[in-house]
């Protein structure tokens, strides 16, 4: 596993990170602490040093799940977490906050749950358009000055927002969904990141599981899996259409003697060392399969065939339900 620079932050991260969200929530039953520790340790032992969480995942539980691991590995890993998405006392989503006072409070709470003195990369998870980006990034820069945060990032923002933010404080990384199924960031946003030397962290690089081939109908999902209830790409009609796209990729994977996931991740890695995918999983065998993408080579012909098999805008369904979709490109 190679390491790559995280923008201009001075941090070096593994070319494949680990998205921790599913350990606590959203994709079926949460893992117990012992199981989570085994998975995190296995990822580290296979070369991963970049771990991504957020205060909203499990209402803080995901950050707490990482605390023991971080205590053992703190000097050797880069930890990223996020603020902005609010939840009420019952766990329901309750809006966004980019208010400077809230940012300071959220950071202190994350530090406590993680059990660390400093967050390596602190993201604004979503932008609240009612708060000037200059005010929010100004508050984040104060956290850097206070030694609570090493570098700051943004998630799902527009190129204009990125440019405005950069005038206040350097942005190390921007996070957005990116995979062979989701490519709208290629036209303007990734070039904007490259113009400013900002790393692009690709979440859901396996299309929320679609690009593993493991999900083909409703019976493949657990009862607590949000995808069936809240993600348009997994509605009955959309899933049937999207599986046809996945099967095209599967034919290429078979020829390359690789798994679907390895081809999907290798495609992203081939886009440049400033593209850093962070696949997540709750299964050890899936983890090992995903990380093998780091040694899966694709040539120019392979890349062209993959992009021909799944053209831009071929996927059926929006990325999120309408309320969440409205927070993107902010």
N, C-alpha and C positions, 0 to 999 in steps of 0.2 A: 504494500500500500504506500503510494507516494504521498508526500505532503505538498500543499500548495499555499501560496500567500492568501490571506483573507483581506483582499483589497490592499490598502496602504496602512493597515493597522499595526503591522509588525508581527501579527499572530500567524502561525503556520498551522494549517489544519489538514487532516486526512482528506484525500480527494473524494472519498465517500464518507459522509457523516451518518449519524443515527438520529432519526426522528422519534422522539420518546412518547408522543401523544397517546398512542394506542395502548401503552402500558397501563394507563389510568382510566381511559374512557373512550367512548364513541364507537370503537370497532369491537363490539361485543363485551364479554365479561372482562373486567380488569384483572391484571395479574397480582398475585400476592407478592409480598416483599421479597421472599426467598427466590421466587421465580424471576422477578424483575432483576435482582442482583446477579443471578446467573447469566441472564441475557446481556446485561450491561458489561459484566466482566468478560464475557465471550467476545463481544464487539471490540472491546479494548485489546484483548489478546490477539485478535485478528487484524490489528492495525488502526482501528478507529480511535481518533482522539477528539472528535467534534460531536458534541451531544446537544440536541435542541429540545427545549421544553417551553412552557409558557404558564403564567399564573392561572389562566383560565382552564387548563387541562385538569379535569377532575376537581375543579374548585381549589386548586393548590396542591392536590394530592400528588400530581406528577412530579412537582418540584421536591416534595418530601420523599418520594420514592428514590430520588437521585442522591439524597443527602449522604447516606452511608457509603455509596460508591464514590462520591466526591471526597469524602473524608479519607478514603484509602488511596485515591488516585489524583488528588487535587493538582499536584505539580505537573502532571503529565497530560491533562486534558483541557480542552477549551469548552466552556459551558455557555450556551446561549439561552436566554429566556426573554419573555415579552410581557408587555402590559397593554392595556387599552380596552379589552372586552370585559364588560361587567356582567356579573351574575347575581341574582337575588338570593334570598335565604333558602329558597327551594331548589336552587341550581339552575333556574331558567335564565336564558340570556336576557340582559336588561340594558342594552345599549352600549355606548362607547364613552370613554373619557380620555382626553388628551390634556386635561387641565394640569398646569404645572404642580399645584399642590397635590393632586392625585398621583402624579408621576413619582414624586418624592416618596409618598406614602407607599405606593405599590413596590417601588424598588426596595425599600426597607423590609417589606413583608417577604419579598422573594429571597432576599439575602438570608433572612431568618429561616425560611423553609428549606432552602438549599444547604444551609449550614456553612456558608462561605463568607469571606470578608469582602470579596470583589466579584462582580459578574464580568466575564470576559467580553460578551457581546450582548447588549441590551437593545431589544427591538421595540419600536412602536408597532404593535400587532396590526392595528387598523387605524387609519386617520379619521379623526372626528373633524369634519369640514367646518364646524362652528368655531374651532379654535385655530388661530393663525399658526401655521407650521413653524414660523419663527419663534413663537412662544414655547411650543412644545419641545423643539430641538434645543432651544436655549436652556430649558430645564434639564434636559438630558445631558447637555454639555456641563452643567453644574455638577452633575453626578460624577462625571469624569474628573473634574477638578477636585472633588471631594474624595477621590480614591475609591468610590463604590462601584465604578464601571470603568472598564478599559477602553471599549470601543462601542459605538452606537450604530444601530441599523434601523431600517424601515421595512414595512411589509405591505405589499399590494398598493403601492402609491403610483402616481403618474410621473412621467418624465419631468413635468413642470414642478411638481412637488419636490422631487429629488434635487433639481437644480436650486430651488429656493432653500432647501435644507442645507445644501453644501456651502451656502454663503454664510451660515451660522456656525457650523462645525463639520469637520470631515465625517462622511458616512462610510463606514467600512464595508457594509454589505446590505443588499436588498434581497428580501425573500419574496418569492411568488411561486405559484404553481407552474410547473413546466415539465412537460413530457412529450413524447411523440404524439399524444392525443391532445395536448394543450400547448399551442405554439404562438398565441397572439402576442407574446412578449418579444418575439423575434424581430418584428418590424421596426419598432421605435425604441422600446424600453431597454433591451439588452445593449443596443448600440449606445444609448445614453449612459448606461453604467460603464461601459468600456471607455467612453470619452472622459469620465471622471475617475477612472481607476477603481471602481466599486465592484466588489465580488457579487455574483448573482447566486443565491442559495435556492436551489430548486426543491420545493416541497411537493409531496405527492408525485414523485418521479415515476411511480408505477401506476398512475391513474387511479389511486385509492384502491388498488388491488386488481383492477381490470387487466393490467398488463402482466399479471402473474398467470392468468389462465385458470385460476382457482374458483372464480365466481362466474357461473353460467346461467343460473336461474335463482329464483327467490329462496329456494330451499337451501342454498349454499350459505346463507347469512344467518347469524345468530339473532335471537329475539331482541337484543339490545343494540343492534347495529344500526347506527343512524343513517347509513347509506340508503336503506330501503325506504325510510320514511322522509328523509330530508335532502336527498341528492338526486336531481333530475336525471342524471346519467344512468341511474340504476332503476328507473321506472321500468315496468315490464316491457314496454315498446322500445324504449331507448336501449335497454340492456341487450335485447335481441339484435338490434342493429349494430351495437358497439362490439358485441362478440364476433361478428363477422369481420370487423377490422382486426381484432386481436388474432383471429385465426390466420389472417394474411401474414401477420408478423410471425406467427408460430411456424409457418412453412419456412421462413428464412432462418429462424432459430434452429430448426431441425437440420437444415443444410450445414449450419455452422457448428453443429454438435454443441449447442448451448441452450440454456433455458430461455424462456420468454423474458423473464426478469433481467437476465444477464444482457440480452440484446438491447432491451429498453434502456438500461442504465449505461451500457457501453456507448449507446448512441449519444446520450447526454455528455458523457465524459469526452467524447470525440469532438464536441462543440467548442472545447477550450478549457484550459485549466482554471479559468475564472468562473466556470459553471460548476457548482458544488452540490450534487444531489444528496438529499438526506432521507433515504428510504427508511421506513420503520417496519417492525414486525414484532409479533409476540412469540414466534417459534424459532428455536435454535437452528433447525434445518433450513428455514427460509433465510435467516441471517447469513449463514455460510454461503448459500446460493447467491444472495444479493452481492456479497462482498467479492465473489469470484468475478464479478463484472470488471473489476480493476485489472484483470489479466485477460480480458476478452477483447481481442483486437478487431477493429472494423476498418476496412479500407474505403477509399472513395466510392468504389462501386457498391459496396455494402450499404454505405450511407444513402446513396441515391436510391437503391432498391427499397430500403426501409421507408424513405420519405415518399416514394411512389406508392408503396403498399398502403400507407396511411397518410393521405394528403392533408394539408392544412384545412381546418374547418370540416373535416369528415366526421368527427365525433358527433353523436346525437345527444342533445341536452346541454343545458347550461351547467356551469361548474357548481353553482349553489342554488338554493331556493331564492326567490325574489328578494327577500329582506337582506340576506347576506350578500347576494350578488350586487346589490346597490352600494356596498361599501368598497368595492374594488376600484382600482385605478383612480384613487382619491387624491 
